[in-house]
């Protein structure tokens, strides 16, 4: 009954003068005044996958598996392996390997803002990607009494670093994760700054949530982006609300093309050393994999948006996913036809 009263209070509070924290103000405000967005849309679990072949100089897998890191070794459609698809020695007994790529911000108290979960089929030479919203309600730690602590995935790094982020996502989707890489937003910003920014075309005017400030506003047409703006747009594409999900790979492609052409290998190796991962740099540089296609798996069909009022001055916004939907996501990630 108490949960129901809280929910009713959220959905019927349009006349209240509520003030929320900087982090959640905009999200909760939107939920309060647009209760229809909180209704769960029951849809069949048919994922609208974007099929992206690797072509010419676009080594998308290198980008995905180590986010913005292009191939240091010369290649056409074969690129260097990364923490998710290499092991020392390279394993051959499993049908697929999994990896988690996370972007966090030191400036924002090590909160994590982008989480890309990837699976790689060695037989089909295929990668599948799902991007998990940082507002996802997830098991991020253990309480003093031994019970599971639930909160936003955003805070998972605080309760045990990169290993805890891996454990949290693994529990959420019920899927073992072989490799992880945690990249600081500051490192990504340094990379983008070294290339004098990224040009990216948007189909309409949009306002999206930022990281170090409340929001970014972009005009329709070509926008010149810095590192935080690139990550913020990828976050928006992850939610698939203000920005279509296909922009996730499009943004990766834009960064990859410019990085490959403008950043020398020595500088990339220096940036490499700043990434927290459970695989060595030597392993990354010595092994290669071949990729034919990449498929993205959006989560928007299963997202249930909820807003919770904590007090008269605080509120939180979450995305929650049903167990059946997450099971379907895990199945989709691990079946390669």
Secondary structure, DSSP 8 states (H G I E B T S, - for coil): -HHHHHHHHHHT-TTS-----TTTHHHHHHHHH-GGGGS----------EEEE--TT--HHHHHHTTT---SS--SSEEE--TTT--SS---SSSEEEEEEEEEETTTTTEEEEEEEEEEETTTTEEEEEE--TTBEEEEEE-TTS-EEEEEGGGGGGGTHHHHHHHHHHHHHT----EEEEEEHHHHHHHHHHTT-EEEEESS-EEEE-SSSSEEEE-SEEEEE-HHHHHHHHHHHHHTSSS-TTHHHHHHHHHHHHHHHHS-HHHHHHHHTTSEESS-HHHHHH-EEE--EEEE---GGG-EEEEEE-SSS-EEEEEE--HHHHHHHHHHHH---
